[in-house]
Amino acid sequence: MNIGEVAKLSGVNPKLVRHYESIGLVSKPIRADSGYRLYSEKDIHTLRFIKRARGLGFSLPEIKQLLGLWKNKSRASAQVKSLALSHVKEMQAKILELQSMCDTLSHLAKHCHGDHRPDCPILEELEGE
């Protein structure tokens, strides 16, 4: 299969396929005499795996670890669980940070008159005084 077919079947655009190859997440494909990359079903499965992991917010280094664990059939599932739970903690921390930001902005917007006057607590907060 060529890169266009693999992109369509995996749901990963060709530019990202090339990027994942360049950083080692996907094996370098064999090349046809014409120079075109040739992919296999295995490559499609790997790209789908990467896409799902990205959809869950895993970073590229974490995905590299997950791919290694996925390919290692003698690994313990505890390793995978540990990585997933670590990621959950990071996401929970980000959620708290985003919630705090939303609360602050909501509070400032509530106290902004939103009229013709120039005074604005939102800008005053951003100014830092």
TAMOTA-V553379 format. One record per residue. N is the residue number from 1. RES is the residue in one small letter. BURIAL is # if it has 24 or more other C-alpha atoms within 12 Angstrom, else .. Layout:
N/RES/BURIAL + N/RES/BURIAL
This chain:
1/m/. + 2/n/# + 3/i/# + 4/g/. + 5/e/. + 6/v/# + 7/a/# + 8/k/. + 9/l/# + 10/s/# + 11/g/# + 12/v/# + 13/n/. + 14/p/. + 15/k/. + 16/l/. + 17/v/# + 18/r/# + 19/h/. + 20/y/# + 21/e/# + 22/s/. + 23/i/. + 24/g/. + 25/l/# + 26/v/# + 27/s/# + 28/k/. + 29/p/# + 30/i/. + 31/r/. + 32/a/. + 33/d/. + 34/s/. + 35/g/. + 36/y/. + 37/r/# + 38/l/# + 39/y/# + 40/s/# + 41/e/. + 42/k/. + 43/d/# + 44/i/# + 45/h/. + 46/t/# + 47/l/# + 48/r/# + 49/f/# + 50/i/# + 51/k/# + 52/r/. + 53/a/# + 54/r/. + 55/g/. + 56/l/. + 57/g/. + 58/f/# + 59/s/. + 60/l/. + 61/p/. + 62/e/. + 63/i/# + 64/k/# + 65/q/# + 66/l/# + 67/l/# + 68/g/. + 69/l/. + 70/w/. + 71/k/. + 72/n/. + 73/k/. + 74/s/. + 75/r/. + 76/a/. + 77/s/. + 78/a/. + 79/q/. + 80/v/. + 81/k/. + 82/s/. + 83/l/# + 84/a/. + 85/l/. + 86/s/. + 87/h/# + 88/v/. + 89/k/. + 90/e/. + 91/m/. + 92/q/. + 93/a/. + 94/k/. + 95/i/. + 96/l/. + 97/e/. + 98/l/. + 99/q/. + 100/s/. + 101/m/. + 102/c/. + 103/d/. + 104/t/. + 105/l/. + 106/s/. + 107/h/. + 108/l/. + 109/a/. + 110/k/. + 111/h/. + 112/c/. + 113/h/. + 114/g/. + 115/d/. + 116/h/. + 117/r/. + 118/p/. + 119/d/. + 120/c/. + 121/p/. + 122/i/. + 123/l/. + 124/e/. + 125/e/. + 126/l/. + 127/e/. + 128/g/. + 129/e/.
